[in-house]
Each structure stands twice: as structure tokens, then as C-alpha cells.
Amino acid sequence: MTTTAPQESPSSIPDEAPHTSSEKTRISITDATDVCQQALQRAGFTYEQSAIITDHLIDAELRGHPFAGMARALSIIDYLKSNPEMRPQGREIEVTRDGPAFAHLDGHDSVGYLVASRATQMAIGKAKATGVSVVGASGLWYTGNLAYFSEMASREGLVTFIASNGTPIVAPHGGAEPKFCTNPFCIGFPTSDRESPVIWDIGTSNIMYAQVKLAERLGTSLPAGSAVDEEGNLTTDPLKVAQGALTAWGGHKGSGLAMMVQLLGIAAGSTEPPPFLSGFGLLIVAFDPCVLQPLERVQRDVDRFCENIRATKMLPGYGPARMPFERSAQARREAKEQGWFTVPEEVIRQLKLL
């Protein structure tokens, strides 16, 4: 889930990037999966690796997050082409520490989708065996949507806290130079319906880096108030972010949360500061709620809480209240029922050319 800042008035935010948009095309889920997976295999990933990454990217598309979807495959492939030493062949995910309720993984700069998937699987197994687990990972880049990993655990009846740091690209509240990453933070909670968990997944910047890359690729503008240029002036031009910074979400509170996420990544083994797309840190804490309360009671009260939220009397102009992840889950159900989604034609064209 991405939260944007309030829109600035047109007079205070100049239109520096063109308001253009790429034509979108309808593509079946099956065809999209094939296009994405084949492009990743041509880039050097194995069939198994490309399948793991593709499942994550297609899930983002189905849930209505195109910036984290198929376009991200282009960014992965472009980065590998520009940095041949980062090629996926021969990179092993190493378990450096392992105990009944904890583990640490060194991805040796493998793409984060693969490292986080392995870390989540270990966290799930240990939490189901001991009731609680802590798994850290370092040596990764591009972790993806943390909600994807949290949902893996919620399907097993587990509560999760997940944090991931990375390359400095976001300025502290009121600042004009990057000091930490978009630093997503996620809390996931199972309900009595395993297909409808409650998952709060936010980036601690006003927009995610993937949105910058997609806007750059399509020649579109960034949301007003989401970035500053090298001189510290607000900008909507994605090309100026590299020399400037993204802005922190939530003022000083969101900025403080971002700092704590950076520290959690350090505890997981990230370098400080992490270099560009290298040396990220990821931390997963998972636990079975039945270690604290009877599971039936927890599920009953979680369901009751969700019902109470949805029944909220709303102020004029506001839609109905909903639980975190509810919109995403509904969008995915609808997309699967229709069997297709829309994606910019340019993204498909480039994937087929790679």
C-alpha cells in the first residue's frame, strides 16, 4: 500500500515532466506470466528462479500495483545488463546462522524476491514448530511487496512483522538529501478466512522507487510533493530524483518510522549506508497467535473488529471504511475471475525484445 502526500497547488508545483501516458493493452494472466518468465530466463535466471519472481510480479499486477508488477522485471533485467558482475548464475543463498527459532541468510547480492521468499519459508517453518521465529537476511536488492511474503505466513495462521531497508533515496522530514531508502514496513494478521488476511504494507516514502522507474520509462509525471531535485526544490520530473530525493511519508512520524526500519535492516546485516541496489537488509518476525491466546478467541475477535470497522459511520465524501489489504484482495479476485488485466503496451514490447 502506498500513501501519497496531499496534492500541492498548481502554482507551487511546476509541471516539469509531461503528463503523458502509455497506451494500455489487455493481456491474459497466462500470457503475462509467460512473457515475464521467459524474459527473466533470457536474462540468466533459472526456470525455478524466474517462476518465483514472476509469481510475485503478476500478483502485484492483479492487486492493482503496476509499478511493482511486470515493469519491475524490466528494471531487474536492465540492472543486470548494466552490472554483469551481478548476474544470477552461481549465486547461492547461504544460511549463516540457524537455530530452532532464528536464522540468518546471506543472499550474496541475489535479487531480493528470491532471498525474501526463502527467508519467509524458514520463518514460517520455525514459527509453526516453536511458536515464534526471527529471520534476518542481508546481501539482497529489490525485495518487492512485503505483503506478498506476509500473506504466505498468514495463510499458515501466523502474525508477521517485516521490514526492509536499502539504498538511500529518501530525505528525512524537511530534508533535501537522501539518507535512507523507501523502507517498507509490513504487519500481517490472519483471520478466520485464510484468503482474507489483514495486511498493512506501506512504504515510508510518499511514493516507492518502482513508481519513479515506471514514470521514467513511460515519460509520465510523479505525484506532486513526492520528490525534490538536487537544489531541494519540489519536482514532478522522475529524471531529477537521482540527483535529489523522495520525500518521507507522514511528516516527522513517518520519517521516524523510516529510520527505525533502517535500523532493523542493519540488525539483519545490511551495510550502512547500503550501496546502490546492493547490501539491503530484511527482517521477518513471525509468531503463532495461539501461543498467547486460544486461536478460536483470536479469530473471533479479529473478525468482530473487521466487522466493526466496516460498519463505521463515515463523514460526507468518504467511501466505506475497509481493512488494510481488503481492496487488494478484492482486485485480485476480480482479475482472476476475468482472467486478464491491463498493462502498458510499452512494458510488454520491451519485455519481448529483451
C-alpha positions in Angstrom: 0.0 0.0 0.0 1.4 3.4 -1.0 0.2 6.6 0.6 0.8 9.9 -1.2 1.2 13.4 0.2 -1.6 15.9 -0.1 -1.6 17.5 -3.6 0.2 20.9 -3.8 -1.5 23.7 -5.6 -0.5 24.1 -9.3 1.2 27.4 -8.6 3.6 25.8 -6.0 4.5 22.7 -8.0 5.6 23.3 -11.6 4.8 20.7 -14.2 8.3 19.7 -15.2 7.6 16.2 -16.5 5.0 15.7 -19.3 1.5 14.4 -18.4 1.6 11.6 -21.0 0.6 8.0 -20.6 1.4 4.8 -22.4 -1.4 3.1 -24.1 -2.6 0.1 -22.2 -3.4 -3.3 -23.6 -5.4 -6.2 -22.2 -3.3 -9.4 -21.5 -4.4 -12.7 -20.1 -2.8 -13.8 -16.9 -1.4 -16.9 -18.6 0.2 -14.8 -21.4 1.6 -12.2 -19.0 3.2 -15.0 -16.9 4.8 -16.5 -20.0 6.1 -13.1 -21.2 7.6 -12.2 -17.9 9.1 -15.6 -17.0 10.7 -16.0 -20.4 12.3 -12.5 -20.3 13.8 -13.3 -16.9 15.1 -16.7 -18.1 16.7 -15.0 -21.1 18.4 -12.6 -18.6 20.0 -15.6 -16.9 17.6 -16.8 -14.2 16.8 -20.5 -13.9 13.2 -21.7 -14.6 12.6 -22.0 -10.9 14.0 -18.6 -10.1 12.1 -16.9 -12.8 8.9 -18.6 -11.7 9.3 -17.3 -8.1 9.9 -13.7 -9.3 7.1 -13.8 -11.9 4.5 -15.1 -9.4 5.3 -12.1 -7.2 5.2 -9.6 -10.1 1.9 -10.9 -11.6 0.4 -10.9 -8.1 1.3 -7.2 -7.9 -0.5 -6.5 -11.2 -3.6 -8.4 -10.1 -3.7 -6.4 -6.9 -3.6 -3.1 -8.7 0.1 -2.2 -8.2 1.5 -2.0 -11.7 4.7 -0.1 -10.7 5.6 -3.3 -8.7 4.5 -5.6 -11.5 5.8 -6.5 -14.9 7.6 -3.2 -15.3 9.8 -4.3 -12.4 11.1 -7.2 -14.5 12.4 -4.6 -16.9 14.2 -2.8 -14.1 15.7 -6.1 -12.9 17.0 -7.0 -16.3 18.3 -3.6 -17.1 20.3 -3.6 -13.8 21.8 -7.0 -14.6 22.8 -5.8 -18.1 24.5 -2.7 -16.6 26.1 -4.7 -13.9 27.3 -8.1 -15.3 29.0 -9.0 -12.1 25.5 -9.2 -10.5 24.4 -12.0 -12.9 22.2 -14.5 -11.2 24.2 -17.6 -12.3 26.1 -19.2 -9.5 24.7 -17.0 -6.7 23.8 -19.1 -3.7 21.6 -18.0 -0.8 23.7 -19.0 2.2 22.3 -19.8 5.7 24.9 -18.3 8.0 23.1 -18.8 11.3 20.4 -21.3 12.2 18.6 -22.2 15.4 15.2 -23.6 16.4 13.6 -20.1 16.4 16.0 -18.0 14.4 18.1 -17.9 11.2 20.2 -15.5 9.1 20.6 -15.7 5.3 23.3 -14.1 3.1 21.9 -13.6 -0.4 25.4 -12.7 -1.7 23.6 -9.9 -3.7 20.9 -12.1 -5.2 17.7 -10.3 -6.2 15.5 -9.9 -3.1 12.4 -11.7 -4.4 14.4 -15.0 -4.1 16.1 -14.2 -0.8 12.9 -13.0 0.9 10.9 -16.0 -0.3 13.5 -18.3 1.2 13.6 -16.3 4.4 9.8 -16.3 4.7 9.6 -20.1 4.2 12.1 -20.5 7.0 10.3 -18.1 9.3 7.0 -20.0 8.7 8.6 -23.4 9.4 10.3 -22.2 12.6 7.2 -20.3 13.9 5.0 -23.3 13.4 7.5 -25.5 15.2 8.4 -23.2 18.2 5.6 -20.6 18.2 7.8 -17.7 17.2 10.7 -17.0 14.8 13.1 -14.2 13.8 14.8 -14.5 10.4 17.1 -11.9 9.0 18.6 -11.6 5.6 21.3 -9.4 4.0 23.0 -9.2 0.7 19.9 -8.6 -1.5 18.3 -5.9 -3.7 14.8 -5.3 -4.9 12.7 -7.1 -2.3 9.3 -6.4 -3.8 5.9 -6.1 -2.0 6.3 -7.2 1.7 2.6 -8.0 1.7 3.3 -10.9 -0.6 5.6 -12.6 2.0 3.3 -11.7 4.8 0.4 -13.4 3.0 2.5 -16.5 2.7 2.6 -16.6 6.5 -1.0 -15.5 7.2 -2.2 -18.5 5.1 -0.4 -20.6 7.8 -2.2 -18.8 10.6 0.8 -16.6 11.6 1.2 -13.0 12.5 4.2 -11.2 10.9 6.3 -8.1 11.2 8.5 -7.5 8.2 10.9 -4.6 7.5 13.4 -4.0 4.7 15.9 -1.2 4.1 18.1 -0.3 1.1 19.9 2.3 -0.9 19.4 5.9 0.4 16.9 7.7 -1.8 14.6 9.4 0.7 15.2 12.6 2.7 14.2 12.9 6.3 11.2 15.1 7.0 12.1 18.6 5.9 15.4 17.5 4.4 16.7 17.8 0.9 19.2 14.9 0.6 18.7 11.1 0.7 19.6 9.4 4.0 17.5 6.2 3.9 15.5 4.1 1.5 11.8 3.9 0.8 12.0 1.4 3.7 8.7 -0.6 3.6 7.2 -1.9 6.8 4.5 -4.6 7.0 2.3 -6.1 9.6 0.2 -9.1 8.7 -2.6 -10.8 10.6 -4.6 -13.9 9.8 -8.4 -14.1 10.0 -10.8 -17.0 10.1 -10.8 -16.8 6.2 -7.3 -17.6 5.0 -7.9 -15.8 1.7 -8.8 -12.5 3.5 -5.9 -11.6 5.9 -5.4 -8.1 7.3 -2.1 -6.8 6.0 -0.8 -3.3 6.3 2.1 -2.8 3.9 3.5 0.7 3.4 6.5 2.4 2.0 7.7 5.1 4.4 8.2 7.5 1.5 5.4 9.2 -0.3 5.9 7.0 -3.4 8.0 3.9 -4.0 11.2 3.8 -6.1 9.4 1.5 -8.5 7.0 4.3 -9.3 9.8 6.6 -10.2 11.3 4.0 -12.6 7.9 3.3 -14.2 7.3 7.1 -14.7 10.7 7.4 -16.1 10.1 4.5 -18.5 6.7 5.8 -19.7 7.5 9.6 -19.7 4.9 10.4 -17.0 5.0 12.7 -14.0 5.4 11.9 -10.4 2.7 12.9 -7.9 3.1 16.4 -6.6 5.0 16.7 -3.3 6.7 13.3 -3.7 10.2 14.4 -4.6 12.8 17.2 -4.6 15.5 17.9 -7.1 19.3 18.5 -6.5 18.6 22.0 -5.3 15.9 20.9 -2.9 13.0 22.2 -5.0 9.8 20.1 -5.2 9.7 18.3 -8.6 7.4 16.0 -10.5 10.2 15.0 -13.0 11.3 11.4 -12.4 14.6 12.1 -14.1 15.6 14.6 -11.4 15.1 12.2 -8.5 18.5 10.5 -9.0 20.3 13.8 -8.0 17.6 14.7 -5.5 15.5 12.7 -3.1 12.0 11.3 -2.5 10.0 12.8 0.4 9.1 11.0 3.6 5.5 9.9 4.2 3.7 11.1 7.3 5.8 14.0 8.3 8.1 13.6 11.3 6.2 10.4 12.4 6.7 8.6 9.1 10.3 9.8 8.9 10.9 8.4 12.3 9.4 5.0 11.3 11.6 5.0 8.2 14.7 5.5 10.5 13.6 2.6 12.7 13.2 0.4 9.6 16.7 1.3 8.5 18.0 0.2 11.9 16.0 -3.1 11.7 17.7 -3.7 8.4 21.1 -3.1 10.0 20.3 -5.7 12.6 19.6 -8.1 9.8 23.0 -7.4 8.4 22.8 -4.6 5.9 25.7 -2.3 5.3 25.4 1.3 6.2 24.7 3.0 4.0 23.8 0.3 1.6 25.4 0.9 -1.8 23.2 1.4 -4.9 21.0 -1.8 -5.3 23.3 -3.9 -3.1 23.6 -5.0 0.5 20.0 -4.5 1.6 18.7 -5.9 4.9 15.4 -7.8 5.6 13.9 -8.8 8.9 10.9 -11.1 9.5 9.4 -11.8 12.9 6.6 -14.4 12.8 4.5 -15.9 15.6 1.5 -18.1 16.1 -1.2 -16.2 18.0 -2.2 -19.3 19.8 0.9 -19.0 22.0 -0.7 -16.0 23.6 -4.5 -16.7 23.4 -6.7 -19.6 22.2 -6.8 -19.4 18.4 -10.6 -19.5 18.3 -10.8 -16.5 20.6 -8.3 -14.6 18.5 -10.1 -15.4 15.2 -13.5 -14.5 16.7 -12.3 -11.1 17.9 -10.4 -10.3 14.8 -13.5 -11.0 12.7 -15.5 -8.8 15.1 -13.1 -6.0 14.8 -13.1 -6.1 11.0 -16.9 -6.0 11.0 -16.9 -3.1 13.4 -14.5 -1.1 11.1 -16.6 -1.8 8.0 -19.7 -0.6 9.8 -18.2 2.8 10.6 -20.4 5.8 10.0 -18.5 7.9 7.5 -18.1 11.6 7.0 -19.6 13.2 3.9 -17.5 12.5 0.8 -15.7 9.4 2.2 -16.3 5.9 0.9 -16.9 2.9 3.3 -14.2 2.1 5.8 -12.2 -1.0 4.9 -9.5 -3.1 6.4 -5.9 -3.0 5.1 -5.4 -5.4 2.1 -9.2 -5.6 1.5 -9.0 -3.6 -1.7 -6.0 -5.6 -2.9 -7.6 -9.0 -2.2 -10.8 -7.9 -4.0 -8.9 -6.6 -7.0 -7.1 -9.9 -7.3 -10.3 -11.9 -7.1 -11.9 -9.9 -9.8 -8.8 -10.1 -12.1 -8.6 -13.8 -11.7 -12.3 -14.2 -12.4 -12.0 -12.3 -15.7 -8.6 -13.9 -16.5 -6.8 -10.7 -17.6 -5.6 -7.3 -16.6 -4.3 -4.3 -18.5 -0.6 -3.2 -18.8 1.2 -0.5 -20.8 1.9 -1.8 -24.3 5.5 -0.4 -23.9 6.2 -2.7 -21.0 5.1 -5.8 -23.0 7.0 -4.6 -26.1 10.2 -4.2 -24.1 9.9 -7.5 -22.3 9.5 -9.3 -25.6 12.6 -7.5 -27.0 14.9 -8.4 -24.1 
